[in-house]
Amino acid sequence: METMDTCQNSTPTNMDLVIRRRHDIQKNANLDTEYYVFITTASSIAAIGLITDNSQIIVASMLLCPAMHHINAVIFGALLRDPLWKQGARGILASLAIAIGVGSCAGLYFSKTLVLTHNMMIHTVILNMKWSYLVAFFSAIAAGVSIIADRPSNLIGVAISTSILAPLVNFGLQLPNTLIGRANSVGMHACIISFLVALGNIVIIAVTCFVTIHLYIRVPSRFTWRAQIEAIRASPSIEDFGL
């Protein structure tokens, strides 16, 4: 009887690490009131930083931006093959829409007086886009290791090092004047580059982070997640392994 109890209790215990990580990611990726407050205020702060050409303000906006939680949800959902990735995808789309919307509102308000600052222009250069993608690649490797090593504080550095929020807000900020054709606009080509910086970074982070975690799982006998994740994948429902 004691042996049977031990066997029954062993599975949840072995699953605790992965399930707890999934639970935390799912909780942080909820599209609740706090999320909308954080993404709206972060986008507004980013717009102020771009307009005033203040890099410190832009960095502050990155710290508030919750977009990394939704990227993590997509990664972990794909890893476990469960619907968590859909929640993350909805969060990413909502973040894109809100950041661009806030930027567009600021762009319309300051349409006639908008000055093209250095922090605005840097997101519209192809060479900077390539370097940004490279930074996103290495940051994603660090993000993957942070997730599996249970070091969430390191993800703050990942959020700061990758360009997601500022380019999106900058795209919205430049869009009104670009569509109107004002002299103080960067042109549609440069405006689209700003959007591609953010979009490319999201894709690179998600793919690279997923591959990093997957490679860790494949390391035989050195990493306990492999058996846990394979058991979760084989389960009809993730809820079978509740906390």
C-alpha positions as CSV (number, residue, x, y, z in Angstrom):
1,M,0.0,0.0,0.0
2,E,2.8,2.4,0.9
3,T,4.6,1.5,-2.4
4,M,1.4,2.2,-4.3
5,D,1.0,5.6,-2.6
6,T,4.6,6.4,-3.4
7,C,4.1,5.6,-7.1
8,Q,0.9,7.7,-7.3
9,N,2.6,10.7,-5.7
10,S,5.8,10.5,-7.8
11,T,4.3,11.6,-11.0
12,P,2.9,15.0,-9.7
13,T,6.1,15.6,-7.9
14,N,8.2,15.0,-11.0
15,M,5.9,17.2,-13.0
16,D,5.9,20.1,-10.5
17,L,8.8,22.0,-12.1
18,V,7.4,22.1,-15.7
19,I,3.7,22.5,-14.6
20,R,4.7,25.3,-12.2
21,R,6.5,27.1,-15.0
22,R,3.5,26.7,-17.3
23,H,1.2,28.0,-14.5
24,D,3.3,31.1,-13.9
25,I,3.6,31.8,-17.7
26,Q,-0.2,31.4,-18.1
27,K,-0.9,33.7,-15.2
28,N,1.4,36.4,-16.5
29,A,0.0,36.1,-20.0
30,N,-3.6,36.8,-19.0
31,L,-5.3,39.6,-20.9
32,D,-6.6,41.2,-17.7
33,T,-7.0,44.8,-16.6
34,E,-3.5,45.0,-15.4
35,Y,-2.2,43.9,-18.8
36,Y,-4.1,46.7,-20.6
37,V,-2.8,49.2,-18.0
38,F,0.8,48.1,-18.4
39,I,0.8,47.9,-22.2
40,T,-0.9,51.3,-22.6
41,T,1.3,53.1,-20.0
42,A,4.4,51.5,-21.4
43,S,3.5,52.5,-25.0
44,S,2.7,56.1,-23.8
45,I,6.1,56.3,-22.0
46,A,7.9,55.0,-25.1
47,A,6.2,57.7,-27.2
48,I,7.4,60.3,-24.8
49,G,10.9,58.9,-24.9
50,L,10.9,58.9,-28.7
51,I,9.5,62.4,-29.0
52,T,11.9,63.9,-26.4
53,D,14.8,61.8,-27.7
54,N,15.4,60.3,-24.2
55,S,16.9,56.8,-24.2
56,Q,16.4,56.4,-20.5
57,I,12.6,56.9,-20.8
58,I,12.5,54.4,-23.6
59,V,14.4,51.8,-21.5
60,A,11.8,52.5,-18.7
61,S,9.0,51.7,-21.1
62,M,10.6,48.4,-22.0
63,L,10.6,47.4,-18.3
64,L,6.9,48.0,-18.1
65,C,6.0,46.2,-21.3
66,P,4.4,42.8,-20.8
67,A,5.0,41.5,-24.3
68,M,7.7,39.0,-23.2
69,H,5.1,37.1,-21.1
70,H,3.0,36.5,-24.2
71,I,6.0,35.4,-26.2
72,N,6.9,33.0,-23.4
73,A,3.3,31.7,-23.6
74,V,3.7,31.0,-27.3
75,I,7.0,29.2,-26.7
76,F,5.9,27.1,-23.8
77,G,2.6,26.3,-25.5
78,A,4.4,25.0,-28.6
79,L,6.8,23.1,-26.4
80,L,4.0,21.3,-24.5
81,R,1.7,21.2,-27.5
82,D,-1.2,22.7,-25.6
83,P,-3.5,25.7,-26.2
84,L,-1.3,28.0,-24.1
85,W,0.3,29.3,-27.4
86,K,-3.1,30.6,-28.5
87,Q,-3.3,32.8,-25.3
88,G,0.2,34.1,-26.0
89,A,-0.6,34.8,-29.7
90,R,-3.7,36.8,-28.7
91,G,-1.6,38.8,-26.3
92,I,1.0,39.6,-28.9
93,L,-1.6,40.7,-31.4
94,A,-3.2,42.9,-28.7
95,S,0.2,44.4,-27.8
96,L,0.9,45.2,-31.5
97,A,-2.5,46.9,-31.9
98,I,-2.3,48.9,-28.6
99,A,1.4,50.0,-29.1
100,I,0.7,51.1,-32.7
101,G,-2.6,52.8,-31.6
102,V,-0.9,54.8,-28.8
103,G,1.8,55.8,-31.2
104,S,-0.7,56.9,-33.9
105,C,-2.6,59.0,-31.4
106,A,0.6,60.8,-30.3
107,G,1.5,61.2,-34.0
108,L,-1.8,62.8,-34.8
109,Y,-1.6,65.1,-31.8
110,F,1.9,66.3,-32.6
111,S,1.5,66.0,-36.3
112,K,2.5,69.6,-37.2
113,T,5.2,70.0,-34.6
114,L,6.8,66.6,-34.6
115,V,10.5,66.7,-34.8
116,L,12.3,63.6,-36.2
117,T,14.7,62.7,-33.3
118,H,17.6,60.3,-33.3
119,N,15.7,57.6,-31.4
120,M,12.9,57.8,-34.0
121,M,15.3,57.6,-37.0
122,I,17.4,54.7,-35.6
123,H,14.4,52.3,-35.9
124,T,14.0,53.2,-39.6
125,V,17.4,52.1,-40.8
126,I,17.9,48.7,-42.5
127,L,21.4,48.3,-41.0
128,N,20.1,48.9,-37.5
129,M,17.3,46.3,-38.2
130,K,20.0,43.7,-39.0
131,W,21.9,44.4,-35.8
132,S,18.6,44.4,-33.9
133,Y,17.8,40.9,-35.2
134,L,21.3,39.7,-34.1
135,V,20.7,41.0,-30.6
136,A,17.3,39.4,-30.5
137,F,18.9,36.0,-31.5
138,F,21.4,36.0,-28.6
139,S,18.9,37.4,-26.2
140,A,16.5,34.6,-27.1
141,I,19.2,32.0,-26.2
142,A,19.5,33.7,-22.8
143,A,15.7,33.8,-22.4
144,G,15.5,30.0,-23.1
145,V,18.1,29.3,-20.5
146,S,16.4,31.6,-18.0
147,I,13.1,29.8,-18.4
148,I,14.5,26.3,-17.9
149,A,16.9,27.4,-15.1
150,D,14.1,29.2,-13.3
151,R,15.8,32.6,-13.4
152,P,12.9,35.0,-14.3
153,S,14.9,38.0,-13.3
154,N,17.1,37.5,-16.3
155,L,14.1,38.0,-18.6
156,I,14.1,41.6,-17.6
157,G,17.5,42.0,-19.3
158,V,16.1,40.2,-22.4
159,A,13.1,42.7,-22.5
160,I,15.5,45.6,-22.3
161,S,18.0,44.3,-24.9
162,T,15.4,43.5,-27.6
163,S,13.6,46.1,-29.7
164,I,9.9,45.4,-29.6
165,L,7.9,48.2,-28.0
166,A,9.8,51.3,-29.2
167,P,9.8,50.3,-32.9
168,L,6.0,49.6,-32.8
169,V,5.2,52.9,-31.1
170,N,7.6,54.6,-33.5
171,F,5.7,53.1,-36.5
172,G,2.4,54.4,-35.2
173,L,4.1,57.8,-34.4
174,Q,5.4,58.2,-37.9
175,L,2.3,56.7,-39.7
176,P,0.0,59.8,-39.7
177,N,2.5,62.2,-41.1
178,T,3.7,59.6,-43.6
179,L,0.1,59.0,-44.9
180,I,-0.6,62.7,-45.1
181,G,2.8,63.3,-46.8
182,R,4.1,66.0,-44.5
183,A,7.7,67.2,-44.7
184,N,8.4,66.0,-41.2
185,S,7.8,62.4,-42.1
186,V,10.2,59.5,-42.8
187,G,8.4,58.0,-45.8
188,M,6.5,54.8,-46.0
189,H,9.5,52.6,-46.7
190,A,11.3,53.8,-43.5
191,C,8.1,53.6,-41.6
192,I,7.6,49.9,-42.5
193,I,11.2,49.1,-41.5
194,S,10.3,50.3,-38.0
195,F,7.4,47.8,-37.9
196,L,9.6,45.0,-39.3
197,V,12.2,45.6,-36.5
198,A,9.6,44.7,-33.9
199,L,7.9,41.9,-35.8
200,G,11.2,40.3,-36.8
201,N,12.4,40.5,-33.2
202,I,9.2,38.7,-31.9
203,V,9.6,35.9,-34.5
204,I,13.4,35.5,-33.8
205,I,12.9,35.4,-30.0
206,A,10.1,32.9,-30.2
207,V,11.9,30.5,-32.6
208,T,15.3,30.8,-31.1
209,C,14.0,30.4,-27.5
210,F,12.0,27.3,-28.5
211,V,15.0,25.7,-30.2
212,T,17.2,26.5,-27.2
213,I,14.8,24.8,-24.8
214,H,14.2,21.9,-27.2
215,L,18.0,21.3,-27.4
216,Y,18.2,21.2,-23.6
217,I,15.4,18.6,-23.5
218,R,17.3,16.4,-25.9
219,V,20.4,16.2,-23.7
220,P,20.2,12.6,-22.4
221,S,20.2,11.9,-18.6
222,R,21.4,15.4,-17.8
223,F,18.2,17.3,-18.0
224,T,15.1,16.1,-16.2
225,W,12.6,18.1,-18.3
226,R,12.7,15.6,-21.1
227,A,10.7,12.8,-19.4
228,Q,8.4,15.4,-17.9
229,I,7.5,17.2,-21.1
230,E,7.1,13.9,-23.0
231,A,4.6,12.7,-20.3
232,I,2.7,16.0,-20.5
233,R,2.6,15.8,-24.3
234,A,1.2,12.3,-24.1
235,S,-1.5,13.3,-21.7
236,P,-5.0,14.1,-23.2
237,S,-5.2,17.2,-21.0
238,I,-2.6,19.4,-19.3
239,E,-5.1,19.7,-16.4
240,D,-4.3,16.1,-15.5
241,F,-1.0,17.4,-14.0
242,G,-2.6,20.2,-11.9
243,L,-0.5,21.9,-9.3
